[in-house]
Amino acid sequence: MAELSEANEAELQRLVAAEQQKAQFTAQVHHFMELCWDKCVEKPSNRLDSRTENCLSSCVDRFIDTTLAITSRFAQIVQKGQ
Protein backbone atom coordinates (compact mmCIF):
# COMPACT_ATOMS: atom_id res chain seq x y z
CA MET A 1 0.00 0.00 0.00
CA ALA A 2 2.92 2.34 0.74
CA GLU A 3 4.22 1.94 -2.84
CA LEU A 4 0.88 3.00 -4.26
CA SER A 5 0.91 6.06 -2.03
CA GLU A 6 4.47 6.93 -3.09
CA ALA A 7 3.55 6.47 -6.75
CA ASN A 8 0.51 8.69 -6.31
CA GLU A 9 2.59 11.30 -4.53
CA ALA A 10 5.22 11.24 -7.30
CA GLU A 11 2.51 11.61 -9.95
CA LEU A 12 0.93 14.48 -8.02
CA GLN A 13 4.31 16.21 -7.76
CA ARG A 14 4.83 15.76 -11.51
CA LEU A 15 1.40 17.25 -12.25
CA VAL A 16 2.02 20.18 -9.90
CA ALA A 17 5.41 20.84 -11.54
CA ALA A 18 3.80 20.75 -15.00
CA GLU A 19 1.10 23.22 -13.90
CA GLN A 20 3.73 25.50 -12.41
CA GLN A 21 5.64 25.44 -15.70
CA LYS A 22 2.46 26.31 -17.60
CA ALA A 23 1.74 29.18 -15.24
CA GLN A 24 5.32 30.44 -15.53
CA PHE A 25 5.17 30.27 -19.34
CA THR A 26 1.85 32.12 -19.39
CA ALA A 27 3.19 34.80 -17.06
CA GLN A 28 6.28 35.16 -19.24
CA VAL A 29 4.20 35.55 -22.41
CA HIS A 30 2.06 38.21 -20.71
CA HIS A 31 5.20 40.03 -19.60
CA PHE A 32 6.62 39.89 -23.14
CA MET A 33 3.37 41.16 -24.59
CA GLU A 34 3.35 44.05 -22.13
CA LEU A 35 6.92 45.01 -23.06
CA CYS A 36 6.19 44.64 -26.75
CA TRP A 37 2.93 46.57 -26.45
CA ASP A 38 4.79 49.48 -24.88
CA LYS A 39 7.39 49.32 -27.65
CA CYS A 40 5.09 48.86 -30.66
CA VAL A 41 1.73 50.50 -29.95
CA GLU A 42 1.85 54.25 -30.31
CA LYS A 43 -1.83 54.92 -29.83
CA PRO A 44 -4.35 52.26 -28.86
CA SER A 45 -7.33 51.84 -31.15
CA ASN A 46 -9.99 49.24 -31.95
CA ARG A 47 -7.83 47.72 -34.69
CA LEU A 48 -4.11 47.18 -35.09
CA ASP A 49 -2.56 48.35 -38.31
CA SER A 50 -0.22 45.94 -40.11
CA ARG A 51 2.91 47.76 -38.96
CA THR A 52 1.92 47.50 -35.32
CA GLU A 53 0.84 43.88 -35.70
CA ASN A 54 4.15 42.97 -37.37
CA CYS A 55 6.09 44.82 -34.67
CA LEU A 56 4.25 42.95 -31.90
CA SER A 57 4.74 39.60 -33.59
CA SER A 58 8.44 40.18 -34.24
CA CYS A 59 9.00 41.46 -30.72
CA VAL A 60 7.39 38.44 -29.06
CA ASP A 61 9.19 36.08 -31.47
CA ARG A 62 12.53 37.60 -30.46
CA PHE A 63 11.76 37.15 -26.78
CA ILE A 64 10.68 33.54 -27.30
CA ASP A 65 13.72 32.73 -29.45
CA THR A 66 16.01 34.27 -26.85
CA THR A 67 14.34 32.38 -24.01
CA LEU A 68 14.64 29.09 -25.91
CA ALA A 69 18.30 29.75 -26.68
CA ILE A 70 19.07 30.54 -23.04
CA THR A 71 17.13 27.49 -21.84
CA SER A 72 18.94 25.28 -24.32
CA ARG A 73 22.32 26.65 -23.23
CA PHE A 74 21.54 26.04 -19.56
CA ALA A 75 20.45 22.47 -20.40
CA GLN A 76 23.79 21.91 -22.16
CA ILE A 77 25.68 23.25 -19.16
CA VAL A 78 23.72 20.99 -16.80
CA GLN A 79 24.33 17.92 -18.99
CA LYS A 80 28.09 18.62 -19.12
CA GLY A 81 28.15 18.97 -15.36
CA GLN A 82 26.63 15.55 -14.72
PDB file of N, CA, C and O in Angstrom, chain B, residues numbered from 101:
ATOM      1  N   MET B 101       0.818  -1.194   0.000  1.00  0.00           N
ATOM      2  CA  MET B 101       0.000   0.000   0.000  1.00  0.00           C
ATOM      3  C   MET B 101       0.864   1.261   0.000  1.00  0.00           C
ATOM      4  O   MET B 101       0.493   2.277  -0.588  1.00  0.00           O
ATOM      5  N   ALA B 102       2.035   1.184   0.674  1.00  0.00           N
ATOM      6  CA  ALA B 102       2.924   2.338   0.738  1.00  0.00           C
ATOM      7  C   ALA B 102       3.460   2.696  -0.638  1.00  0.00           C
ATOM      8  O   ALA B 102       3.631   3.875  -0.947  1.00  0.00           O
ATOM      9  N   GLU B 103       3.733   1.674  -1.487  1.00  0.00           N
ATOM     10  CA  GLU B 103       4.224   1.937  -2.838  1.00  0.00           C
ATOM     11  C   GLU B 103       3.195   2.696  -3.653  1.00  0.00           C
ATOM     12  O   GLU B 103       3.544   3.624  -4.383  1.00  0.00           O
ATOM     13  N   LEU B 104       1.942   2.318  -3.536  1.00  0.00           N
ATOM     14  CA  LEU B 104       0.880   3.005  -4.257  1.00  0.00           C
ATOM     15  C   LEU B 104       0.806   4.459  -3.817  1.00  0.00           C
ATOM     16  O   LEU B 104       0.628   5.353  -4.644  1.00  0.00           O
ATOM     17  N   SER B 105       0.941   4.694  -2.539  1.00  0.00           N
ATOM     18  CA  SER B 105       0.907   6.055  -2.027  1.00  0.00           C
ATOM     19  C   SER B 105       2.100   6.860  -2.554  1.00  0.00           C
ATOM     20  O   SER B 105       1.948   8.021  -2.932  1.00  0.00           O
ATOM     21  N   GLU B 106       3.289   6.241  -2.577  1.00  0.00           N
ATOM     22  CA  GLU B 106       4.470   6.927  -3.092  1.00  0.00           C
ATOM     23  C   GLU B 106       4.328   7.205  -4.579  1.00  0.00           C
ATOM     24  O   GLU B 106       4.732   8.269  -5.050  1.00  0.00           O
ATOM     25  N   ALA B 107       3.765   6.271  -5.318  1.00  0.00           N
ATOM     26  CA  ALA B 107       3.548   6.467  -6.750  1.00  0.00           C
ATOM     27  C   ALA B 107       2.551   7.598  -6.986  1.00  0.00           C
ATOM     28  O   ALA B 107       2.742   8.429  -7.873  1.00  0.00           O
ATOM     29  N   ASN B 108       1.496   7.622  -6.195  1.00  0.00           N
ATOM     30  CA  ASN B 108       0.508   8.693  -6.313  1.00  0.00           C
ATOM     31  C   ASN B 108       1.118  10.043  -5.964  1.00  0.00           C
ATOM     32  O   ASN B 108       0.841  11.051  -6.615  1.00  0.00           O
ATOM     33  N   GLU B 109       1.945  10.050  -4.937  1.00  0.00           N
ATOM     34  CA  GLU B 109       2.592  11.302  -4.530  1.00  0.00           C
ATOM     35  C   GLU B 109       3.546  11.787  -5.618  1.00  0.00           C
ATOM     36  O   GLU B 109       3.598  12.983  -5.905  1.00  0.00           O
ATOM     37  N   ALA B 110       4.300  10.874  -6.225  1.00  0.00           N
ATOM     38  CA  ALA B 110       5.221  11.238  -7.299  1.00  0.00           C
ATOM     39  C   ALA B 110       4.448  11.777  -8.500  1.00  0.00           C
ATOM     40  O   ALA B 110       4.864  12.759  -9.116  1.00  0.00           O
ATOM     41  N   GLU B 111       3.342  11.151  -8.829  1.00  0.00           N
ATOM     42  CA  GLU B 111       2.509  11.614  -9.948  1.00  0.00           C
ATOM     43  C   GLU B 111       1.930  12.989  -9.645  1.00  0.00           C
ATOM     44  O   GLU B 111       1.896  13.860 -10.514  1.00  0.00           O
ATOM     45  N   LEU B 112       1.479  13.182  -8.423  1.00  0.00           N
ATOM     46  CA  LEU B 112       0.934  14.476  -8.022  1.00  0.00           C
ATOM     47  C   LEU B 112       2.008  15.563  -8.113  1.00  0.00           C
ATOM     48  O   LEU B 112       1.736  16.670  -8.578  1.00  0.00           O
ATOM     49  N   GLN B 113       3.221  15.247  -7.670  1.00  0.00           N
ATOM     50  CA  GLN B 113       4.313  16.215  -7.758  1.00  0.00           C
ATOM     51  C   GLN B 113       4.632  16.540  -9.210  1.00  0.00           C
ATOM     52  O   GLN B 113       4.922  17.690  -9.538  1.00  0.00           O
ATOM     53  N   ARG B 114       4.580  15.536 -10.085  1.00  0.00           N
ATOM     54  CA  ARG B 114       4.831  15.757 -11.505  1.00  0.00           C
ATOM     55  C   ARG B 114       3.761  16.670 -12.100  1.00  0.00           C
ATOM     56  O   ARG B 114       4.072  17.583 -12.865  1.00  0.00           O
ATOM     57  N   LEU B 115       2.503  16.423 -11.745  1.00  0.00           N
ATOM     58  CA  LEU B 115       1.404  17.248 -12.247  1.00  0.00           C
ATOM     59  C   LEU B 115       1.509  18.692 -11.739  1.00  0.00           C
ATOM     60  O   LEU B 115       1.266  19.638 -12.488  1.00  0.00           O
ATOM     61  N   VAL B 116       1.868  18.850 -10.478  1.00  0.00           N
ATOM     62  CA  VAL B 116       2.024  20.185  -9.903  1.00  0.00           C
ATOM     63  C   VAL B 116       3.164  20.924 -10.614  1.00  0.00           C
ATOM     64  O   VAL B 116       3.038  22.105 -10.937  1.00  0.00           O
ATOM     65  N   ALA B 117       4.269  20.225 -10.851  1.00  0.00           N
ATOM     66  CA  ALA B 117       5.408  20.844 -11.542  1.00  0.00           C
ATOM     67  C   ALA B 117       5.007  21.260 -12.954  1.00  0.00           C
ATOM     68  O   ALA B 117       5.387  22.337 -13.414  1.00  0.00           O
ATOM     69  N   ALA B 118       4.245  20.417 -13.642  1.00  0.00           N
ATOM     70  CA  ALA B 118       3.797  20.749 -14.997  1.00  0.00           C
ATOM     71  C   ALA B 118       2.884  21.980 -14.978  1.00  0.00           C
ATOM     72  O   ALA B 118       2.998  22.847 -15.845  1.00  0.00           O
ATOM     73  N   GLU B 119       1.993  22.060 -14.010  1.00  0.00           N
ATOM     74  CA  GLU B 119       1.103  23.215 -13.904  1.00  0.00           C
ATOM     75  C   GLU B 119       1.886  24.482 -13.573  1.00  0.00           C
ATOM     76  O   GLU B 119       1.573  25.562 -14.074  1.00  0.00           O
ATOM     77  N   GLN B 120       2.900  24.344 -12.731  1.00  0.00           N
ATOM     78  CA  GLN B 120       3.734  25.498 -12.412  1.00  0.00           C
ATOM     79  C   GLN B 120       4.480  25.983 -13.650  1.00  0.00           C
ATOM     80  O   GLN B 120       4.615  27.188 -13.858  1.00  0.00           O
ATOM     81  N   GLN B 121       4.960  25.063 -14.465  1.00  0.00           N
ATOM     82  CA  GLN B 121       5.643  25.442 -15.701  1.00  0.00           C
ATOM     83  C   GLN B 121       4.687  26.157 -16.648  1.00  0.00           C
ATOM     84  O   GLN B 121       5.053  27.151 -17.276  1.00  0.00           O
ATOM     85  N   LYS B 122       3.462  25.649 -16.748  1.00  0.00           N
ATOM     86  CA  LYS B 122       2.461  26.307 -17.603  1.00  0.00           C
ATOM     87  C   LYS B 122       2.185  27.724 -17.114  1.00  0.00           C
ATOM     88  O   LYS B 122       2.122  28.666 -17.904  1.00  0.00           O
ATOM     89  N   ALA B 123       2.022  27.861 -15.811  1.00  0.00           N
ATOM     90  CA  ALA B 123       1.743  29.179 -15.241  1.00  0.00           C
ATOM     91  C   ALA B 123       2.921  30.125 -15.468  1.00  0.00           C
ATOM     92  O   ALA B 123       2.723  31.300 -15.775  1.00  0.00           O
ATOM     93  N   GLN B 124       4.141  29.619 -15.318  1.00  0.00           N
ATOM     94  CA  GLN B 124       5.323  30.441 -15.534  1.00  0.00           C
ATOM     95  C   GLN B 124       5.415  30.862 -16.997  1.00  0.00           C
ATOM     96  O   GLN B 124       5.735  32.014 -17.288  1.00  0.00           O
ATOM     97  N   PHE B 125       5.140  29.948 -17.915  1.00  0.00           N
ATOM     98  CA  PHE B 125       5.173  30.270 -19.337  1.00  0.00           C
ATOM     99  C   PHE B 125       4.127  31.330 -19.665  1.00  0.00           C
ATOM    100  O   PHE B 125       4.418  32.291 -20.377  1.00  0.00           O
ATOM    101  N   THR B 126       2.923  31.160 -19.154  1.00  0.00           N
ATOM    102  CA  THR B 126       1.850  32.122 -19.394  1.00  0.00           C
ATOM    103  C   THR B 126       2.222  33.497 -18.850  1.00  0.00           C
ATOM    104  O   THR B 126       2.008  34.511 -19.514  1.00  0.00           O
ATOM    105  N   ALA B 127       2.773  33.529 -17.650  1.00  0.00           N
ATOM    106  CA  ALA B 127       3.194  34.805 -17.063  1.00  0.00           C
ATOM    107  C   ALA B 127       4.289  35.451 -17.905  1.00  0.00           C
ATOM    108  O   ALA B 127       4.307  36.669 -18.084  1.00  0.00           O
ATOM    109  N   GLN B 128       5.191  34.638 -18.415  1.00  0.00           N
ATOM    110  CA  GLN B 128       6.276  35.162 -19.245  1.00  0.00           C
ATOM    111  C   GLN B 128       5.727  35.742 -20.548  1.00  0.00           C
ATOM    112  O   GLN B 128       6.153  36.816 -20.975  1.00  0.00           O
ATOM    113  N   VAL B 129       4.797  35.049 -21.174  1.00  0.00           N
ATOM    114  CA  VAL B 129       4.197  35.553 -22.410  1.00  0.00           C
ATOM    115  C   VAL B 129       3.479  36.871 -22.150  1.00  0.00           C
ATOM    116  O   VAL B 129       3.584  37.801 -22.949  1.00  0.00           O
ATOM    117  N   HIS B 130       2.749  36.957 -21.041  1.00  0.00           N
ATOM    118  CA  HIS B 130       2.060  38.209 -20.708  1.00  0.00           C
ATOM    119  C   HIS B 130       3.064  39.341 -20.487  1.00  0.00           C
ATOM    120  O   HIS B 130       2.836  40.476 -20.906  1.00  0.00           O
ATOM    121  N   HIS B 131       4.161  39.023 -19.833  1.00  0.00           N
ATOM    122  CA  HIS B 131       5.202  40.030 -19.598  1.00  0.00           C
ATOM    123  C   HIS B 131       5.789  40.497 -20.930  1.00  0.00           C
ATOM    124  O   HIS B 131       5.968  41.695 -21.148  1.00  0.00           O
ATOM    125  N   PHE B 132       6.089  39.541 -21.825  1.00  0.00           N
ATOM    126  CA  PHE B 132       6.618  39.890 -23.144  1.00  0.00           C
ATOM    127  C   PHE B 132       5.640  40.758 -23.910  1.00  0.00           C
ATOM    128  O   PHE B 132       6.027  41.748 -24.531  1.00  0.00           O
ATOM    129  N   MET B 133       4.380  40.385 -23.866  1.00  0.00           N
ATOM    130  CA  MET B 133       3.373  41.163 -24.590  1.00  0.00           C
ATOM    131  C   MET B 133       3.278  42.581 -24.032  1.00  0.00           C
ATOM    132  O   MET B 133       3.098  43.536 -24.788  1.00  0.00           O
ATOM    133  N   GLU B 134       3.397  42.717 -22.738  1.00  0.00           N
ATOM    134  CA  GLU B 134       3.350  44.051 -22.134  1.00  0.00           C
ATOM    135  C   GLU B 134       4.539  44.893 -22.604  1.00  0.00           C
ATOM    136  O   GLU B 134       4.374  46.054 -22.979  1.00  0.00           O
ATOM    137  N   LEU B 135       5.737  44.300 -22.581  1.00  0.00           N
ATOM    138  CA  LEU B 135       6.919  45.014 -23.056  1.00  0.00           C
ATOM    139  C   LEU B 135       6.778  45.373 -24.539  1.00  0.00           C
ATOM    140  O   LEU B 135       7.071  46.495 -24.952  1.00  0.00           O
ATOM    141  N   CYS B 136       6.329  44.408 -25.315  1.00  0.00           N
ATOM    142  CA  CYS B 136       6.194  44.644 -26.751  1.00  0.00           C
ATOM    143  C   CYS B 136       5.085  45.654 -27.042  1.00  0.00           C
ATOM    144  O   CYS B 136       5.204  46.462 -27.963  1.00  0.00           O
ATOM    145  N   TRP B 137       4.023  45.607 -26.267  1.00  0.00           N
ATOM    146  CA  TRP B 137       2.934  46.571 -26.449  1.00  0.00           C
ATOM    147  C   TRP B 137       3.469  47.989 -26.241  1.00  0.00           C
ATOM    148  O   TRP B 137       3.204  48.892 -27.034  1.00  0.00           O
ATOM    149  N   ASP B 138       4.226  48.160 -25.161  1.00  0.00           N
ATOM    150  CA  ASP B 138       4.789  49.484 -24.882  1.00  0.00           C
ATOM    151  C   ASP B 138       5.729  49.934 -26.001  1.00  0.00           C
ATOM    152  O   ASP B 138       5.800  51.123 -26.313  1.00  0.00           O
ATOM    153  N   LYS B 139       6.442  48.995 -26.600  1.00  0.00           N
ATOM    154  CA  LYS B 139       7.392  49.323 -27.654  1.00  0.00           C
ATOM    155  C   LYS B 139       6.698  49.598 -28.988  1.00  0.00           C
ATOM    156  O   LYS B 139       7.117  50.488 -29.728  1.00  0.00           O
ATOM    157  N   CYS B 140       5.653  48.850 -29.301  1.00  0.00           N
ATOM    158  CA  CYS B 140       5.085  48.857 -30.661  1.00  0.00           C
ATOM    159  C   CYS B 140       3.817  49.693 -30.837  1.00  0.00           C
ATOM    160  O   CYS B 140       3.565  50.205 -31.928  1.00  0.00           O
ATOM    161  N   VAL B 141       3.031  49.835 -29.800  1.00  0.00           N
ATOM    162  CA  VAL B 141       1.734  50.499 -29.947  1.00  0.00           C
ATOM    163  C   VAL B 141       1.865  51.967 -29.563  1.00  0.00           C
ATOM    164  O   VAL B 141       2.087  52.314 -28.403  1.00  0.00           O
ATOM    165  N   GLU B 142       1.723  52.804 -30.562  1.00  0.00           N
ATOM    166  CA  GLU B 142       1.850  54.247 -30.314  1.00  0.00           C
ATOM    167  C   GLU B 142       0.572  54.830 -29.749  1.00  0.00           C
ATOM    168  O   GLU B 142       0.597  55.612 -28.798  1.00  0.00           O
ATOM    169  N   LYS B 143      -0.543  54.444 -30.340  1.00  0.00           N
ATOM    170  CA  LYS B 143      -1.830  54.921 -29.832  1.00  0.00           C
ATOM    171  C   LYS B 143      -2.854  53.791 -29.968  1.00  0.00           C
ATOM    172  O   LYS B 143      -3.158  53.342 -31.073  1.00  0.00           O
ATOM    173  N   PRO B 144      -3.373  53.348 -28.837  1.00  0.00           N
ATOM    174  CA  PRO B 144      -4.350  52.255 -28.862  1.00  0.00           C
ATOM    175  C   PRO B 144      -5.601  52.628 -29.666  1.00  0.00           C
ATOM    176  O   PRO B 144      -6.092  53.755 -29.610  1.00  0.00           O
ATOM    177  N   SER B 145      -6.089  51.653 -30.404  1.00  0.00           N
ATOM    178  CA  SER B 145      -7.334  51.839 -31.150  1.00  0.00           C
ATOM    179  C   SER B 145      -8.059  50.501 -31.201  1.00  0.00           C
ATOM    180  O   SER B 145      -7.581  49.510 -30.648  1.00  0.00           O
ATOM    181  N   ASN B 146      -9.199  50.473 -31.856  1.00  0.00           N
ATOM    182  CA  ASN B 146      -9.986  49.244 -31.945  1.00  0.00           C
ATOM    183  C   ASN B 146      -9.329  48.197 -32.833  1.00  0.00           C
ATOM    184  O   ASN B 146      -9.574  47.001 -32.672  1.00  0.00           O
ATOM    185  N   ARG B 147      -8.500  48.637 -33.764  1.00  0.00           N
ATOM    186  CA  ARG B 147      -7.832  47.724 -34.693  1.00  0.00           C
ATOM    187  C   ARG B 147      -6.346  48.045 -34.742  1.00  0.00           C
ATOM    188  O   ARG B 147      -5.933  49.198 -34.621  1.00  0.00           O
ATOM    189  N   LEU B 148      -5.544  46.982 -34.926  1.00  0.00           N
ATOM    190  CA  LEU B 148      -4.109  47.179 -35.088  1.00  0.00           C
ATOM    191  C   LEU B 148      -3.789  47.297 -36.569  1.00  0.00           C
ATOM    192  O   LEU B 148      -4.272  46.510 -37.383  1.00  0.00           O
ATOM    193  N   ASP B 149      -2.981  48.273 -36.910  1.00  0.00           N
ATOM    194  CA  ASP B 149      -2.557  48.346 -38.310  1.00  0.00           C
ATOM    195  C   ASP B 149      -1.479  47.279 -38.541  1.00  0.00           C
ATOM    196  O   ASP B 149      -0.959  46.701 -37.586  1.00  0.00           O
ATOM    197  N   SER B 150      -1.151  47.027 -39.790  1.00  0.00           N
ATOM    198  CA  SER B 150      -0.225  45.939 -40.113  1.00  0.00           C
ATOM    199  C   SER B 150       1.170  46.197 -39.542  1.00  0.00           C
ATOM    200  O   SER B 150       1.847  45.257 -39.127  1.00  0.00           O
ATOM    201  N   ARG B 151       1.600  47.435 -39.516  1.00  0.00           N
ATOM    202  CA  ARG B 151       2.910  47.762 -38.959  1.00  0.00           C
ATOM    203  C   ARG B 151       2.981  47.406 -37.481  1.00  0.00           C
ATOM    204  O   ARG B 151       3.946  46.792 -37.026  1.00  0.00           O
ATOM    205  N   THR B 152       1.961  47.791 -36.744  1.00  0.00           N
ATOM    206  CA  THR B 152       1.916  47.503 -35.317  1.00  0.00           C
ATOM    207  C   THR B 152       1.825  46.001 -35.076  1.00  0.00           C
ATOM    208  O   THR B 152       2.504  45.464 -34.201  1.00  0.00           O
ATOM    209  N   GLU B 153       0.990  45.331 -35.850  1.00  0.00           N
ATOM    210  CA  GLU B 153       0.838  43.882 -35.703  1.00  0.00           C
ATOM    211  C   GLU B 153       2.159  43.169 -35.988  1.00  0.00           C
ATOM    212  O   GLU B 153       2.536  42.255 -35.255  1.00  0.00           O
ATOM    213  N   ASN B 154       2.860  43.573 -37.036  1.00  0.00           N
ATOM    214  CA  ASN B 154       4.151  42.970 -37.369  1.00  0.00           C
ATOM    215  C   ASN B 154       5.186  43.249 -36.278  1.00  0.00           C
ATOM    216  O   ASN B 154       5.980  42.374 -35.929  1.00  0.00           O
ATOM    217  N   CYS B 155       5.173  44.461 -35.748  1.00  0.00           N
ATOM    218  CA  CYS B 155       6.089  44.820 -34.671  1.00  0.00           C
ATOM    219  C   CYS B 155       5.844  43.935 -33.446  1.00  0.00           C
ATOM    220  O   CYS B 155       6.790  43.395 -32.871  1.00  0.00           O
ATOM    221  N   LEU B 156       4.586  43.788 -33.050  1.00  0.00           N
ATOM    222  CA  LEU B 156       4.247  42.953 -31.895  1.00  0.00           C
ATOM    223  C   LEU B 156       4.684  41.511 -32.116  1.00  0.00           C
ATOM    224  O   LEU B 156       5.281  40.892 -31.235  1.00  0.00           O
ATOM    225  N   SER B 157       4.386  40.986 -33.283  1.00  0.00           N
ATOM    226  CA  SER B 157       4.736  39.601 -33.591  1.00  0.00           C
ATOM    227  C   SER B 157       6.248  39.392 -33.572  1.00  0.00           C
ATOM    228  O   SER B 157       6.738  38.425 -32.988  1.00  0.00           O
ATOM    229  N   SER B 158       6.974  40.286 -34.201  1.00  0.00           N
ATOM    230  CA  SER B 158       8.435  40.178 -34.237  1.00  0.00           C
ATOM    231  C   SER B 158       9.034  40.311 -32.839  1.00  0.00           C
ATOM    232  O   SER B 158       9.960  39.585 -32.478  1.00  0.00           O
ATOM    233  N   CYS B 159       8.506  41.225 -32.076  1.00  0.00           N
ATOM    234  CA  CYS B 159       8.997  41.465 -30.719  1.00  0.00           C
ATOM    235  C   CYS B 159       8.828  40.207 -29.858  1.00  0.00           C
ATOM    236  O   CYS B 159       9.774  39.774 -29.199  1.00  0.00           O
ATOM    237  N   VAL B 160       7.650  39.634 -29.862  1.00  0.00           N
ATOM    238  CA  VAL B 160       7.391  38.436 -29.064  1.00  0.00           C
ATOM    239  C   VAL B 160       8.238  37.274 -29.579  1.00  0.00           C
ATOM    240  O   VAL B 160       8.784  36.506 -28.787  1.00  0.00           O
ATOM    241  N   ASP B 161       8.350  37.141 -30.901  1.00  0.00           N
ATOM    242  CA  ASP B 161       9.187  36.076 -31.473  1.00  0.00           C
ATOM    243  C   ASP B 161      10.628  36.190 -30.992  1.00  0.00           C
ATOM    244  O   ASP B 161      11.259  35.183 -30.669  1.00  0.00           O
ATOM    245  N   ARG B 162      11.147  37.405 -30.944  1.00  0.00           N
ATOM    246  CA  ARG B 162      12.526  37.600 -30.464  1.00  0.00           C
ATOM    247  C   ARG B 162      12.664  37.175 -29.008  1.00  0.00           C
ATOM    248  O   ARG B 162      13.636  36.512 -28.648  1.00  0.00           O
ATOM    249  N   PHE B 163      11.712  37.546 -28.176  1.00  0.00           N
ATOM    250  CA  PHE B 163      11.764  37.146 -26.777  1.00  0.00           C
ATOM    251  C   PHE B 163      11.696  35.628 -26.630  1.00  0.00           C
ATOM    252  O   PHE B 163      12.440  35.045 -25.842  1.00  0.00           O
ATOM    253  N   ILE B 164      10.813  34.996 -27.380  1.00  0.00           N
ATOM    254  CA  ILE B 164      10.678  33.541 -27.298  1.00  0.00           C
ATOM    255  C   ILE B 164      11.948  32.862 -27.793  1.00  0.00           C
ATOM    256  O   ILE B 164      12.443  31.937 -27.149  1.00  0.00           O
ATOM    257  N   ASP B 165      12.483  33.308 -28.928  1.00  0.00           N
ATOM    258  CA  ASP B 165      13.722  32.730 -29.449  1.00  0.00           C
ATOM    259  C   ASP B 165      14.863  32.872 -28.444  1.00  0.00           C
ATOM    260  O   ASP B 165      15.636  31.938 -28.233  1.00  0.00           O
ATOM    261  N   THR B 166      14.959  34.039 -27.833  1.00  0.00           N
ATOM    262  CA  THR B 166      16.009  34.273 -26.847  1.00  0.00           C
ATOM    263  C   THR B 166      15.829  33.366 -25.636  1.00  0.00           C
ATOM    264  O   THR B 166      16.798  32.784 -25.148  1.00  0.00           O
ATOM    265  N   THR B 167      14.615  33.243 -25.154  1.00  0.00           N
ATOM    266  CA  THR B 167      14.336  32.377 -24.010  1.00  0.00           C
ATOM    267  C   THR B 167      14.684  30.933 -24.330  1.00  0.00           C
ATOM    268  O   THR B 167      15.282  30.242 -23.505  1.00  0.00           O
ATOM    269  N   LEU B 168      14.317  30.469 -25.516  1.00  0.00           N
ATOM    270  CA  LEU B 168      14.636  29.094 -25.912  1.00  0.00           C
ATOM    271  C   LEU B 168      16.145  28.887 -26.014  1.00  0.00           C
ATOM    272  O   LEU B 168      16.661  27.849 -25.599  1.00  0.00           O
ATOM    273  N   ALA B 169      16.844  29.862 -26.559  1.00  0.00           N
ATOM    274  CA  ALA B 169      18.300  29.747 -26.682  1.00  0.00           C
ATOM    275  C   ALA B 169      18.957  29.688 -25.304  1.00  0.00           C
ATOM    276  O   ALA B 169      19.859  28.881 -25.079  1.00  0.00           O
ATOM    277  N   ILE B 170      18.512  30.532 -24.392  1.00  0.00           N
ATOM    278  CA  ILE B 170      19.071  30.537 -23.037  1.00  0.00           C
ATOM    279  C   ILE B 170      18.758  29.220 -22.330  1.00  0.00           C
ATOM    280  O   ILE B 170      19.628  28.640 -21.680  1.00  0.00           O
ATOM    281  N   THR B 171      17.530  28.752 -22.455  1.00  0.00           N
ATOM    282  CA  THR B 171      17.129  27.491 -21.839  1.00  0.00           C
ATOM    283  C   THR B 171      17.958  26.336 -22.387  1.00  0.00           C
ATOM    284  O   THR B 171      18.415  25.476 -21.634  1.00  0.00           O
ATOM    285  N   SER B 172      18.145  26.324 -23.691  1.00  0.00           N
ATOM    286  CA  SER B 172      18.945  25.279 -24.321  1.00  0.00           C
ATOM    287  C   SER B 172      20.382  25.313 -23.817  1.00  0.00           C
ATOM    288  O   SER B 172      20.971  24.271 -23.532  1.00  0.00           O
ATOM    289  N   ARG B 173      20.939  26.504 -23.710  1.00  0.00           N
ATOM    290  CA  ARG B 173      22.318  26.648 -23.232  1.00  0.00           C
ATOM    291  C   ARG B 173      22.449  26.168 -21.791  1.00  0.00           C
ATOM    292  O   ARG B 173      23.417  25.483 -21.460  1.00  0.00           O
ATOM    293  N   PHE B 174      21.500  26.512 -20.931  1.00  0.00           N
ATOM    294  CA  PHE B 174      21.544  26.040 -19.557  1.00  0.00           C
ATOM    295  C   PHE B 174      21.433  24.516 -19.499  1.00  0.00           C
ATOM    296  O   PHE B 174      22.110  23.875 -18.695  1.00  0.00           O
ATOM    297  N   ALA B 175      20.583  23.936 -20.346  1.00  0.00           N
ATOM    298  CA  ALA B 175      20.452  22.475 -20.397  1.00  0.00           C
ATOM    299  C   ALA B 175      21.777  21.828 -20.791  1.00  0.00           C
ATOM    300  O   ALA B 175      22.153  20.797 -20.233  1.00  0.00           O
ATOM    301  N   GLN B 176      22.488  22.428 -21.751  1.00  0.00           N
ATOM    302  CA  GLN B 176      23.788  21.907 -22.161  1.00  0.00           C
ATOM    303  C   GLN B 176      24.784  21.980 -21.005  1.00  0.00           C
ATOM    304  O   GLN B 176      25.551  21.044 -20.781  1.00  0.00           O
ATOM    305  N   ILE B 177      24.769  23.073 -20.286  1.00  0.00           N
ATOM    306  CA  ILE B 177      25.685  23.246 -19.161  1.00  0.00           C
ATOM    307  C   ILE B 177      25.398  22.190 -18.078  1.00  0.00           C
ATOM    308  O   ILE B 177      26.314  21.595 -17.512  1.00  0.00           O
ATOM    309  N   VAL B 178      24.111  21.979 -17.811  1.00  0.00           N
ATOM    310  CA  VAL B 178      23.723  20.988 -16.797  1.00  0.00           C
ATOM    311  C   VAL B 178      24.149  19.589 -17.237  1.00  0.00           C
ATOM    312  O   VAL B 178      24.655  18.815 -16.424  1.00  0.00           O
ATOM    313  N   GLN B 179      23.949  19.257 -18.511  1.00  0.00           N
ATOM    314  CA  GLN B 179      24.328  17.924 -18.991  1.00  0.00           C
ATOM    315  C   GLN B 179      25.836  17.725 -18.903  1.00  0.00           C
ATOM    316  O   GLN B 179      26.285  16.635 -18.546  1.00  0.00           O
ATOM    317  N   LYS B 180      26.626  18.739 -19.215  1.00  0.00           N
ATOM    318  CA  LYS B 180      28.087  18.624 -19.124  1.00  0.00           C
ATOM    319  C   LYS B 180      28.535  18.457 -17.694  1.00  0.00           C
ATOM    320  O   LYS B 180      29.551  17.815 -17.429  1.00  0.00           O
ATOM    321  N   GLY B 181      27.788  19.030 -16.767  1.00  0.00           N
ATOM    322  CA  GLY B 181      28.145  18.968 -15.360  1.00  0.00           C
ATOM    323  C   GLY B 181      27.822  17.653 -14.696  1.00  0.00           C
ATOM    324  O   GLY B 181      28.298  17.387 -13.592  1.00  0.00           O
ATOM    325  N   GLN B 182      27.027  16.826 -15.339  1.00  0.00           N
ATOM    326  CA  GLN B 182      26.627  15.551 -14.721  1.00  0.00           C
ATOM    327  C   GLN B 182      27.650  14.485 -14.943  1.00  0.00           C
ATOM    328  O   GLN B 182      27.471  13.355 -14.490  1.00  0.00           O
TER     329      GLN B 182
END
